[in-house]
Amino acid sequence: MSLPRVAIVGRPNVGKSTLFNRLVGSRIAIVEPTPGVTRDRVSAAARISGDAGERTVALTDTGGIGIVDRHDLEPVV
């Protein structure tokens, strides 16, 4: 049975990577004050507590909605 997937999605530079690191209990995602640092999705297992008890989920950190590539780092097609 596969783990439930939970994605952290939101505007750039609002603390998604910090939240991800806190929930997984390790510094996996890069945390910088500069917007647009997280470009690739990062996933790890995390233990989440709730009303139904504690569960393990596959947690994913994303780069954010509406990110603008100011450095033209998109792949050339």
All heavy atoms as a GROMACS GRO file, in nm:
protein
  563
    1MET      N    1   0.084  -0.118   0.000
    1MET     CA    2   0.000   0.000   0.000
    1MET      C    3   0.089   0.124   0.000
    1MET      O    4   0.182   0.136   0.078
    1MET     CB    5  -0.088  -0.002   0.124
    1MET     CG    6  -0.190   0.107   0.125
    1MET     SD    7  -0.320   0.069   0.243
    1MET     CE    8  -0.297   0.198   0.359
    2SER      N    9   0.062   0.218  -0.091
    2SER     CA   10   0.144   0.338  -0.099
    2SER      C   11   0.100   0.442   0.004
    2SER      O   12  -0.014   0.440   0.052
    2SER     CB   13   0.136   0.397  -0.240
    2SER     OG   14   0.005   0.438  -0.268
    3LEU      N   15   0.191   0.532   0.035
    3LEU     CA   16   0.163   0.638   0.133
    3LEU      C   17   0.072   0.743   0.072
    3LEU      O   18   0.082   0.773  -0.047
    3LEU     CB   19   0.293   0.705   0.176
    3LEU     CG   20   0.392   0.621   0.254
    3LEU    CD1   21   0.519   0.701   0.280
    3LEU    CD2   22   0.332   0.576   0.386
    4PRO      N   23  -0.014   0.804   0.153
    4PRO     CA   24  -0.090   0.920   0.105
    4PRO      C   25   0.006   1.033   0.071
    4PRO      O   26   0.108   1.050   0.138
    4PRO     CB   27  -0.179   0.958   0.222
    4PRO     CG   28  -0.171   0.846   0.320
    4PRO     CD   29  -0.047   0.770   0.289
    5ARG      N   30  -0.023   1.109  -0.034
    5ARG     CA   31   0.065   1.219  -0.076
    5ARG      C   32   0.006   1.353  -0.032
    5ARG      O   33  -0.113   1.377  -0.051
    5ARG     CB   34   0.082   1.219  -0.227
    5ARG     CG   35   0.152   1.098  -0.278
    5ARG     CD   36   0.173   1.106  -0.429
    5ARG     NE   37   0.237   0.986  -0.476
    5ARG     CZ   38   0.369   0.973  -0.486
    5ARG    NH1   39   0.448   1.071  -0.450
    5ARG    NH2   40   0.420   0.861  -0.531
    6VAL      N   41   0.091   1.437   0.023
    6VAL     CA   42   0.052   1.571   0.066
    6VAL      C   43   0.151   1.669   0.003
    6VAL      O   44   0.272   1.654   0.020
    6VAL     CB   45   0.054   1.585   0.220
    6VAL    CG1   46   0.020   1.727   0.261
    6VAL    CG2   47  -0.041   1.486   0.284
    7ALA      N   48   0.100   1.767  -0.071
    7ALA     CA   49   0.186   1.868  -0.134
    7ALA      C   50   0.166   2.002  -0.064
    7ALA      O   51   0.055   2.041  -0.032
    7ALA     CB   52   0.151   1.882  -0.282
    8ILE      N   53   0.277   2.072  -0.041
    8ILE     CA   54   0.273   2.206   0.014
    8ILE      C   55   0.282   2.302  -0.105
    8ILE      O   56   0.382   2.307  -0.174
    8ILE     CB   57   0.390   2.231   0.111
    8ILE    CG1   58   0.386   2.127   0.224
    8ILE    CG2   59   0.384   2.373   0.166
    8ILE    CD1   60   0.507   2.132   0.315
    9VAL      N   61   0.173   2.375  -0.128
    9VAL     CA   62   0.163   2.462  -0.245
    9VAL      C   63   0.121   2.601  -0.199
    9VAL      O   64   0.039   2.616  -0.109
    9VAL     CB   65   0.057   2.407  -0.344
    9VAL    CG1   66   0.044   2.496  -0.466
    9VAL    CG2   67   0.090   2.265  -0.384
   10GLY      N   68   0.180   2.704  -0.259
   10GLY     CA   69   0.144   2.841  -0.225
   10GLY      C   70   0.230   2.939  -0.303
   10GLY      O   71   0.310   2.900  -0.389
   11ARG      N   72   0.216   3.065  -0.271
   11ARG     CA   73   0.297   3.169  -0.337
   11ARG      C   74   0.444   3.150  -0.304
   11ARG      O   75   0.479   3.091  -0.202
   11ARG     CB   76   0.251   3.307  -0.289
   11ARG     CG   77   0.110   3.341  -0.330
   11ARG     CD   78   0.077   3.483  -0.289
   11ARG     NE   79   0.132   3.513  -0.157
   11ARG     CZ   80   0.060   3.545  -0.051
   11ARG    NH1   81  -0.069   3.555  -0.059
   11ARG    NH2   82   0.119   3.570   0.064
   12PRO      N   83   0.533   3.202  -0.389
   12PRO     CA   84   0.676   3.192  -0.362
   12PRO      C   85   0.715   3.270  -0.236
   12PRO      O   86   0.657   3.374  -0.205
   12PRO     CB   87   0.741   3.256  -0.484
   12PRO     CG   88   0.639   3.248  -0.591
   12PRO     CD   89   0.506   3.258  -0.522
   13ASN      N   90   0.812   3.216  -0.164
   13ASN     CA   91   0.876   3.285  -0.052
   13ASN      C   92   0.783   3.312   0.066
   13ASN      O   93   0.787   3.419   0.127
   13ASN     CB   94   0.941   3.415  -0.100
   13ASN     CG   95   1.074   3.438  -0.032
   13ASN    OD1   96   1.151   3.344  -0.017
   13ASN    ND2   97   1.100   3.560   0.008
   14VAL      N   98   0.698   3.214   0.099
   14VAL     CA   99   0.610   3.231   0.214
   14VAL      C  100   0.638   3.129   0.325
   14VAL      O  101   0.566   3.125   0.423
   14VAL     CB  102   0.460   3.223   0.173
   14VAL    CG1  103   0.422   3.339   0.086
   14VAL    CG2  104   0.428   3.092   0.107
   15GLY      N  105   0.742   3.045   0.308
   15GLY     CA  106   0.780   2.952   0.413
   15GLY      C  107   0.745   2.807   0.387
   15GLY      O  108   0.746   2.725   0.479
   16LYS      N  109   0.715   2.772   0.263
   16LYS     CA  110   0.681   2.632   0.231
   16LYS      C  111   0.797   2.538   0.262
   16LYS      O  112   0.776   2.432   0.321
   16LYS     CB  113   0.640   2.620   0.083
   16LYS     CG  114   0.511   2.690   0.048
   16LYS     CD  115   0.474   2.672  -0.097
   16LYS     CE  116   0.579   2.722  -0.192
   16LYS     NZ  117   0.604   2.866  -0.185
   17SER      N  118   0.917   2.574   0.224
   17SER     CA  119   1.033   2.487   0.248
   17SER      C  120   1.065   2.478   0.396
   17SER      O  121   1.104   2.372   0.446
   17SER     CB  122   1.155   2.539   0.171
   17SER     OG  123   1.132   2.530   0.032
   18THR      N  124   1.048   2.585   0.470
   18THR     CA  125   1.069   2.583   0.615
   18THR      C  126   0.969   2.490   0.680
   18THR      O  127   1.004   2.409   0.767
   18THR     CB  128   1.056   2.726   0.673
   18THR    OG1  129   1.155   2.808   0.612
   18THR    CG2  130   1.075   2.726   0.823
   19LEU      N  131   0.842   2.497   0.640
   19LEU     CA  132   0.739   2.408   0.692
   19LEU      C  133   0.771   2.264   0.657
   19LEU      O  134   0.762   2.175   0.743
   19LEU     CB  135   0.602   2.447   0.636
   19LEU     CG  136   0.486   2.356   0.674
   19LEU    CD1  137   0.464   2.357   0.824
   19LEU    CD2  138   0.361   2.398   0.600
   20PHE      N  139   0.812   2.239   0.533
   20PHE     CA  140   0.848   2.104   0.489
   20PHE      C  141   0.959   2.048   0.579
   20PHE      O  142   0.947   1.937   0.631
   20PHE     CB  143   0.895   2.109   0.343
   20PHE     CG  144   0.948   1.978   0.293
   20PHE    CD1  145   0.863   1.882   0.240
   20PHE    CD2  146   1.083   1.951   0.297
   20PHE    CE1  147   0.912   1.761   0.194
   20PHE    CE2  148   1.134   1.831   0.251
   20PHE     CZ  149   1.048   1.736   0.199
   21ASN      N  150   1.066   2.124   0.598
   21ASN     CA  151   1.178   2.078   0.681
   21ASN      C  152   1.133   2.050   0.824
   21ASN      O  153   1.176   1.953   0.886
   21ASN     CB  154   1.291   2.182   0.681
   21ASN     CG  155   1.367   2.184   0.551
   21ASN    OD1  156   1.363   2.090   0.473
   21ASN    ND2  157   1.436   2.294   0.526
   22ARG      N  158   1.048   2.134   0.876
   22ARG     CA  159   0.998   2.116   1.013
   22ARG      C  160   0.916   1.987   1.025
   22ARG      O  161   0.931   1.912   1.121
   22ARG     CB  162   0.914   2.238   1.051
   22ARG     CG  163   0.856   2.236   1.190
   22ARG     CD  164   0.967   2.266   1.291
   22ARG     NE  165   0.916   2.263   1.424
   22ARG     CZ  166   0.887   2.370   1.497
   22ARG    NH1  167   0.909   2.489   1.448
   22ARG    NH2  168   0.840   2.358   1.618
   23LEU      N  169   0.831   1.962   0.927
   23LEU     CA  170   0.745   1.843   0.931
   23LEU      C  171   0.822   1.713   0.912
   23LEU      O  172   0.788   1.612   0.971
   23LEU     CB  173   0.633   1.854   0.827
   23LEU     CG  174   0.527   1.960   0.856
   23LEU    CD1  175   0.432   1.974   0.738
   23LEU    CD2  176   0.451   1.929   0.983
   24VAL      N  177   0.927   1.715   0.829
   24VAL     CA  178   1.004   1.591   0.808
   24VAL      C  179   1.113   1.574   0.914
   24VAL      O  180   1.172   1.467   0.925
   24VAL     CB  181   1.066   1.582   0.666
   24VAL    CG1  182   0.957   1.582   0.560
   24VAL    CG2  183   1.167   1.689   0.641
   25GLY      N  184   1.139   1.680   0.990
   25GLY     CA  185   1.236   1.670   1.099
   25GLY      C  186   1.380   1.672   1.055
   25GLY      O  187   1.469   1.627   1.127
   26SER      N  188   1.408   1.727   0.937
   26SER     CA  189   1.543   1.733   0.884
   26SER      C  190   1.551   1.845   0.781
   26SER      O  191   1.451   1.880   0.718
   26SER     CB  192   1.579   1.600   0.818
   26SER     OG  193   1.710   1.603   0.769
   27ARG      N  194   1.671   1.901   0.764
   27ARG     CA  195   1.687   2.008   0.665
   27ARG      C  196   1.716   1.948   0.528
   27ARG      O  197   1.830   1.931   0.487
   27ARG     CB  198   1.798   2.103   0.706
   27ARG     CG  199   1.802   2.220   0.611
   27ARG     CD  200   1.886   2.331   0.658
   27ARG     NE  201   1.880   2.432   0.552
   27ARG     CZ  202   1.936   2.546   0.557
   27ARG    NH1  203   2.002   2.581   0.662
   27ARG    NH2  204   1.927   2.629   0.457
   28ILE      N  205   1.610   1.916   0.456
   28ILE     CA  206   1.620   1.856   0.323
   28ILE      C  207   1.603   1.964   0.216
   28ILE      O  208   1.680   1.971   0.121
   28ILE     CB  209   1.515   1.745   0.306
   28ILE    CG1  210   1.542   1.633   0.406
   28ILE    CG2  211   1.514   1.692   0.163
   28ILE    CD1  212   1.435   1.528   0.412
   29ALA      N  213   1.500   2.047   0.231
   29ALA     CA  214   1.473   2.154   0.134
   29ALA      C  215   1.562   2.275   0.164
   29ALA      O  216   1.590   2.306   0.279
   29ALA     CB  217   1.326   2.196   0.142
   30ILE      N  218   1.607   2.341   0.059
   30ILE     CA  219   1.689   2.461   0.073
   30ILE      C  220   1.600   2.576   0.118
   30ILE      O  221   1.493   2.599   0.064
   30ILE     CB  222   1.756   2.498  -0.062
   30ILE    CG1  223   1.849   2.384  -0.105
   30ILE    CG2  224   1.831   2.629  -0.051
   30ILE    CD1  225   1.900   2.399  -0.248
   31VAL      N  226   1.647   2.650   0.219
   31VAL     CA  227   1.573   2.765   0.271
   31VAL      C  228   1.659   2.889   0.250
   31VAL      O  229   1.770   2.897   0.301
   31VAL     CB  230   1.539   2.747   0.420
   31VAL    CG1  231   1.469   2.870   0.474
   31VAL    CG2  232   1.454   2.623   0.441
   32GLU      N  233   1.608   2.985   0.173
   32GLU     CA  234   1.677   3.109   0.142
   32GLU      C  235   1.576   3.223   0.143
   32GLU      O  236   1.461   3.202   0.108
   32GLU     CB  237   1.741   3.102   0.002
   32GLU     CG  238   1.870   3.028  -0.006
   32GLU     CD  239   1.986   3.105   0.054
   32GLU    OE1  240   1.992   3.228   0.038
   32GLU    OE2  241   2.070   3.041   0.117
   33PRO      N  242   1.619   3.344   0.178
   33PRO     CA  243   1.527   3.458   0.173
   33PRO      C  244   1.499   3.507   0.030
   33PRO      O  245   1.411   3.589   0.009
   33PRO     CB  246   1.597   3.565   0.255
   33PRO     CG  247   1.741   3.529   0.252
   33PRO     CD  248   1.746   3.379   0.238
   34THR      N  249   1.571   3.456  -0.067
   34THR     CA  250   1.554   3.496  -0.207
   34THR      C  251   1.440   3.418  -0.271
   34THR      O  252   1.441   3.295  -0.268
   34THR     CB  253   1.684   3.470  -0.286
   34THR    OG1  254   1.792   3.530  -0.218
   34THR    CG2  255   1.674   3.521  -0.428
   35PRO      N  256   1.341   3.485  -0.331
   35PRO     CA  257   1.232   3.413  -0.397
   35PRO      C  258   1.283   3.330  -0.516
   35PRO      O  259   1.377   3.369  -0.584
   35PRO     CB  260   1.140   3.524  -0.447
   35PRO     CG  261   1.176   3.645  -0.370
   35PRO     CD  262   1.321   3.629  -0.333
   36GLY      N  263   1.222   3.214  -0.537
   36GLY     CA  264   1.254   3.133  -0.654
   36GLY      C  265   1.366   3.034  -0.635
   36GLY      O  266   1.412   2.973  -0.731
   37VAL      N  267   1.414   3.014  -0.512
   37VAL     CA  268   1.524   2.920  -0.489
   37VAL      C  269   1.477   2.776  -0.508
   37VAL      O  270   1.546   2.695  -0.566
   37VAL     CB  271   1.584   2.940  -0.348
   37VAL    CG1  272   1.682   2.830  -0.314
   37VAL    CG2  273   1.654   3.075  -0.341
   38THR      N  274   1.357   2.742  -0.459
   38THR     CA  275   1.304   2.607  -0.477
   38THR      C  276   1.246   2.596  -0.618
   38THR      O  277   1.147   2.658  -0.650
   38THR     CB  278   1.194   2.576  -0.374
   38THR    OG1  279   1.246   2.597  -0.244
   38THR    CG2  280   1.144   2.433  -0.388
   39ARG      N  281   1.312   2.519  -0.703
   39ARG     CA  282   1.267   2.503  -0.841
   39ARG      C  283   1.217   2.362  -0.865
   39ARG      O  284   1.128   2.340  -0.945
   39ARG     CB  285   1.380   2.534  -0.938
   39ARG     CG  286   1.421   2.679  -0.928
   39ARG     CD  287   1.523   2.710  -1.035
   39ARG     NE  288   1.536   2.853  -1.046
   39ARG     CZ  289   1.457   2.930  -1.118
   39ARG    NH1  290   1.360   2.878  -1.187
   39ARG    NH2  291   1.475   3.060  -1.121
   40ASP      N  292   1.277   2.265  -0.800
   40ASP     CA  293   1.237   2.126  -0.817
   40ASP      C  294   1.155   2.081  -0.696
   40ASP      O  295   1.173   2.131  -0.585
   40ASP     CB  296   1.360   2.035  -0.828
   40ASP     CG  297   1.444   2.068  -0.949
   40ASP    OD1  298   1.386   2.098  -1.054
   40ASP    OD2  299   1.567   2.063  -0.937
   41ARG      N  300   1.066   1.986  -0.718
   41ARG     CA  301   0.991   1.930  -0.606
   41ARG      C  302   1.084   1.842  -0.523
   41ARG      O  303   1.168   1.771  -0.576
   41ARG     CB  304   0.874   1.849  -0.658
   41ARG     CG  305   0.765   1.935  -0.718
   41ARG     CD  306   0.648   1.852  -0.764
   41ARG     NE  307   0.684   1.760  -0.872
   41ARG     CZ  308   0.680   1.791  -1.000
   41ARG    NH1  309   0.643   1.910  -1.038
   41ARG    NH2  310   0.714   1.703  -1.091
   42VAL      N  311   1.067   1.849  -0.392
   42VAL     CA  312   1.142   1.767  -0.298
   42VAL      C  313   1.042   1.688  -0.217
   42VAL      O  314   0.945   1.744  -0.166
   42VAL     CB  315   1.228   1.856  -0.205
   42VAL    CG1  316   1.305   1.772  -0.106
   42VAL    CG2  317   1.321   1.946  -0.284
   43SER      N  318   1.063   1.557  -0.205
   43SER     CA  319   0.969   1.472  -0.130
   43SER      C  320   1.042   1.392  -0.024
   43SER      O  321   1.159   1.355  -0.041
   43SER     CB  322   0.897   1.376  -0.224
   43SER     OG  323   0.817   1.447  -0.315
   44ALA      N  324   0.970   1.364   0.085
   44ALA     CA  325   1.022   1.281   0.193
   44ALA      C  326   0.904   1.231   0.275
   44ALA      O  327   0.795   1.288   0.271
   44ALA     CB  328   1.118   1.361   0.282
   45ALA      N  329   0.928   1.126   0.349
   45ALA     CA  330   0.826   1.074   0.439
   45ALA      C  331   0.820   1.161   0.563
   45ALA      O  332   0.922   1.209   0.612
   45ALA     CB  333   0.856   0.930   0.477
   46ALA      N  334   0.698   1.184   0.614
   46ALA     CA  335   0.679   1.264   0.734
   46ALA      C  336   0.571   1.202   0.820
   46ALA      O  337   0.475   1.144   0.769
   46ALA     CB  338   0.640   1.408   0.697
   47ARG      N  339   0.586   1.213   0.951
   47ARG     CA  340   0.484   1.166   1.046
   47ARG      C  341   0.398   1.285   1.082
   47ARG      O  342   0.447   1.385   1.134
   47ARG     CB  343   0.548   1.108   1.172
   47ARG     CG  344   0.648   0.998   1.145
   47ARG     CD  345   0.602   0.858   1.149
   47ARG     NE  346   0.513   0.821   1.256
   47ARG     CZ  347   0.425   0.723   1.243
   47ARG    NH1  348   0.416   0.658   1.130
   47ARG    NH2  349   0.348   0.690   1.341
   48ILE      N  350   0.269   1.276   1.053
   48ILE     CA  351   0.174   1.384   1.077
   48ILE      C  352   0.075   1.340   1.184
   48ILE      O  353   0.015   1.232   1.172
   48ILE     CB  354   0.098   1.420   0.948
   48ILE    CG1  355   0.194   1.448   0.832
   48ILE    CG2  356   0.003   1.537   0.970
   48ILE    CD1  357   0.279   1.571   0.849
   49SER      N  358   0.056   1.422   1.286
   49SER     CA  359  -0.041   1.392   1.392
   49SER      C  360  -0.170   1.467   1.366
   49SER      O  361  -0.169   1.582   1.323
   49SER     CB  362   0.015   1.434   1.528
   49SER     OG  363   0.129   1.359   1.559
   50GLY      N  364  -0.282   1.403   1.394
   50GLY     CA  365  -0.412   1.466   1.377
   50GLY      C  366  -0.514   1.402   1.468
   50GLY      O  367  -0.479   1.324   1.558
   51ASP      N  368  -0.640   1.434   1.446
   51ASP     CA  369  -0.748   1.380   1.529
   51ASP      C  370  -0.756   1.228   1.520
   51ASP      O  371  -0.794   1.162   1.617
   51ASP     CB  372  -0.882   1.440   1.486
   51ASP     CG  373  -0.890   1.589   1.515
   51ASP    OD1  374  -0.813   1.636   1.602
   51ASP    OD2  375  -0.972   1.657   1.452
   52ALA      N  376  -0.722   1.172   1.406
   52ALA     CA  377  -0.730   1.027   1.386
   52ALA      C  378  -0.603   0.955   1.431
   52ALA      O  379  -0.587   0.836   1.406
   52ALA     CB  380  -0.757   0.997   1.239
   53GLY      N  381  -0.510   1.028   1.491
   53GLY     CA  382  -0.384   0.967   1.536
   53GLY      C  383  -0.269   1.013   1.450
   53GLY      O  384  -0.276   1.115   1.382
   54GLU      N  385  -0.163   0.935   1.451
   54GLU     CA  386  -0.042   0.970   1.375
   54GLU      C  387  -0.033   0.885   1.250
   54GLU      O  388  -0.058   0.764   1.255
   54GLU     CB  389   0.080   0.948   1.463
   54GLU     CG  390   0.205   1.013   1.410
   54GLU     CD  391   0.316   1.011   1.512
   54GLU    OE1  392   0.319   1.098   1.599
   54GLU    OE2  393   0.400   0.919   1.503
   55ARG      N  394   0.002   0.949   1.137
   55ARG     CA  395   0.014   0.879   1.009
   55ARG      C  396   0.145   0.918   0.942
   55ARG      O  397   0.194   1.029   0.961
   55ARG     CB  398  -0.099   0.918   0.914
   55ARG     CG  399  -0.234   0.872   0.959
   55ARG     CD  400  -0.334   0.903   0.855
   55ARG     NE  401  -0.309   0.818   0.739
   55ARG     CZ  402  -0.400   0.793   0.647
   55ARG    NH1  403  -0.518   0.847   0.654
   55ARG    NH2  404  -0.372   0.715   0.546
   56THR      N  405   0.194   0.830   0.859
   56THR     CA  406   0.308   0.862   0.774
   56THR      C  407   0.255   0.898   0.637
   56THR      O  408   0.168   0.830   0.582
   56THR     CB  409   0.404   0.742   0.764
   56THR    OG1  410   0.450   0.707   0.895
   56THR    CG2  411   0.524   0.775   0.676
   57VAL      N  412   0.306   1.009   0.582
   57VAL     CA  413   0.264   1.055   0.450
   57VAL      C  414   0.387   1.085   0.366
   57VAL      O  415   0.496   1.107   0.419
   57VAL     CB  416   0.174   1.182   0.458
   57VAL    CG1  417   0.048   1.155   0.536
   57VAL    CG2  418   0.250   1.300   0.516
   58ALA      N  419   0.369   1.087   0.234
   58ALA     CA  420   0.474   1.132   0.143
   58ALA      C  421   0.452   1.282   0.124
   58ALA      O  422   0.358   1.325   0.058
   58ALA     CB  423   0.466   1.059   0.010
   59LEU      N  424   0.536   1.364   0.186
   59LEU     CA  425   0.521   1.509   0.185
   59LEU      C  426   0.607   1.567   0.072
   59LEU      O  427   0.722   1.527   0.054
   59LEU     CB  428   0.566   1.566   0.319
   59LEU     CG  429   0.541   1.712   0.345
   59LEU    CD1  430   0.392   1.743   0.348
   59LEU    CD2  431   0.605   1.753   0.478
   60THR      N  432   0.551   1.661  -0.005
   60THR     CA  433   0.622   1.721  -0.118
   60THR      C  434   0.625   1.872  -0.104
   60THR      O  435   0.522   1.935  -0.081
   60THR     CB  436   0.554   1.684  -0.252
   60THR    OG1  437   0.553   1.543  -0.264
   60THR    CG2  438   0.629   1.743  -0.370
   61ASP      N  439   0.744   1.930  -0.117
   61ASP     CA  440   0.764   2.075  -0.119
   61ASP      C  441   0.768   2.118  -0.265
   61ASP      O  442   0.831   2.053  -0.349
   61ASP     CB  443   0.897   2.110  -0.051
   61ASP     CG  444   0.924   2.259  -0.046
   61ASP    OD1  445   0.829   2.338  -0.050
   61ASP    OD2  446   1.043   2.296  -0.038
   62THR      N  447   0.698   2.226  -0.299
   62THR     CA  448   0.693   2.274  -0.437
   62THR      C  449   0.756   2.412  -0.447
   62THR      O  450   0.777   2.479  -0.346
   62THR     CB  451   0.548   2.282  -0.489
   62THR    OG1  452   0.478   2.381  -0.414
   62THR    CG2  453   0.478   2.148  -0.476
   63GLY      N  454   0.783   2.455  -0.570
   63GLY     CA  455   0.844   2.586  -0.592
   63GLY      C  456   0.748   2.702  -0.577
   63GLY      O  457   0.790   2.815  -0.564
   64GLY      N  458   0.622   2.676  -0.578
   64GLY     CA  459   0.525   2.784  -0.561
   64GLY      C  460   0.445   2.811  -0.686
   64GLY      O  461   0.484   2.775  -0.797
   65ILE      N  462   0.334   2.877  -0.666
   65ILE     CA  463   0.244   2.913  -0.775
   65ILE      C  464   0.283   3.051  -0.827
   65ILE      O  465   0.306   3.143  -0.749
   65ILE     CB  466   0.098   2.917  -0.726
   65ILE    CG1  467   0.056   2.778  -0.681
   65ILE    CG2  468   0.004   2.970  -0.832
   65ILE    CD1  469  -0.078   2.774  -0.614
   66GLY      N  470   0.289   3.066  -0.958
   66GLY     CA  471   0.315   3.196  -1.017
   66GLY      C  472   0.459   3.240  -1.012
   66GLY      O  473   0.489   3.359  -1.022
   67ILE      N  474   0.552   3.146  -0.998
   67ILE     CA  475   0.694   3.185  -0.993
   67ILE      C  476   0.738   3.236  -1.130
   67ILE      O  477   0.703   3.181  -1.233
   67ILE     CB  478   0.782   3.066  -0.946
   67ILE    CG1  479   0.923   3.115  -0.920
   67ILE    CG2  480   0.782   2.954  -1.046
   67ILE    CD1  481   1.006   3.016  -0.841
   68VAL      N  482   0.814   3.344  -1.130
   68VAL     CA  483   0.864   3.405  -1.253
   68VAL      C  484   1.012   3.371  -1.264
   68VAL      O  485   1.089   3.396  -1.172
   68VAL     CB  486   0.844   3.558  -1.251
   68VAL    CG1  487   0.904   3.621  -1.375
   68VAL    CG2  488   0.697   3.591  -1.239
   69ASP      N  489   1.051   3.314  -1.378
   69ASP     CA  490   1.190   3.275  -1.400
   69ASP      C  491   1.269   3.396  -1.451
   69ASP      O  492   1.286   3.415  -1.571
   69ASP     CB  493   1.195   3.158  -1.499
   69ASP     CG  494   1.333   3.096  -1.507
   69ASP    OD1  495   1.423   3.141  -1.434
   69ASP    OD2  496   1.348   3.001  -1.585
   70ARG      N  497   1.317   3.477  -1.362
   70ARG     CA  498   1.387   3.600  -1.399
   70ARG      C  499   1.528   3.575  -1.452
   70ARG      O  500   1.588   3.660  -1.513
   70ARG     CB  501   1.394   3.694  -1.279
   70ARG     CG  502   1.258   3.745  -1.241
   70ARG     CD  503   1.268   3.858  -1.142
   70ARG     NE  504   1.135   3.901  -1.107
   70ARG     CZ  505   1.084   3.897  -0.986
   70ARG    NH1  506   1.156   3.854  -0.886
   70ARG    NH2  507   0.961   3.938  -0.963
   71HIS      N  508   1.582   3.457  -1.425
   71HIS     CA  509   1.719   3.427  -1.468
   71HIS      C  510   1.722   3.339  -1.592
   71HIS      O  511   1.827   3.287  -1.629
   71HIS     CB  512   1.796   3.363  -1.353
   71HIS     CG  513   1.801   3.450  -1.232
   71HIS    ND1  514   1.874   3.565  -1.226
   71HIS    CD2  515   1.739   3.439  -1.112
   71HIS    CE1  516   1.858   3.622  -1.108
   71HIS    NE2  517   1.776   3.547  -1.038
   72ASP      N  518   1.606   3.320  -1.654
   72ASP     CA  519   1.596   3.242  -1.776
   72ASP      C  520   1.659   3.105  -1.761
   72ASP      O  521   1.739   3.062  -1.844
   72ASP     CB  522   1.658   3.319  -1.893
   72ASP     CG  523   1.605   3.270  -2.027
   72ASP    OD1  524   1.494   3.213  -2.029
   72ASP    OD2  525   1.673   3.288  -2.128
   73LEU      N  526   1.623   3.034  -1.653
   73LEU     CA  527   1.682   2.904  -1.624
   73LEU      C  528   1.594   2.788  -1.672
   73LEU      O  529   1.622   2.674  -1.644
   73LEU     CB  530   1.706   2.890  -1.474
   73LEU     CG  531   1.808   2.987  -1.417
   73LEU    CD1  532   1.815   2.970  -1.265
   73LEU    CD2  533   1.945   2.966  -1.478
   74GLU      N  534   1.488   2.818  -1.746
   74GLU     CA  535   1.404   2.712  -1.797
   74GLU      C  536   1.481   2.632  -1.902
   74GLU      O  537   1.567   2.687  -1.973
   74GLU     CB  538   1.276   2.768  -1.856
   74GLU     CG  539   1.184   2.830  -1.753
   74GLU     CD  540   1.054   2.880  -1.814
   74GLU    OE1  541   1.042   2.880  -1.939
   74GLU    OE2  542   0.968   2.920  -1.737
   75PRO      N  543   1.452   2.503  -1.913
   75PRO     CA  544   1.523   2.423  -2.014
   75PRO      C  545   1.492   2.470  -2.156
   75PRO      O  546   1.381   2.511  -2.186
   75PRO     CB  547   1.472   2.282  -1.990
   75PRO     CG  548   1.348   2.295  -1.911
   75PRO     CD  549   1.353   2.426  -1.840
   76VAL      N  550   1.591   2.464  -2.239
   76VAL     CA  551   1.574   2.500  -2.379
   76VAL      C  552   1.513   2.382  -2.451
   76VAL      O  553   1.561   2.269  -2.439
   76VAL     CB  554   1.711   2.537  -2.442
   76VAL    CG1  555   1.694   2.569  -2.589
   76VAL    CG2  556   1.773   2.652  -2.366
   77VAL      N  557   1.406   2.404  -2.524
   77VAL     CA  558   1.336   2.296  -2.592
   77VAL      C  559   1.370   2.295  -2.739
   77VAL      O  560   1.383   2.391  -2.804
   77VAL     CB  561   1.183   2.309  -2.574
   77VAL    CG1  562   1.111   2.195  -2.641
   77VAL    CG2  563   1.152   2.314  -2.426
   0.00000   0.00000   0.00000
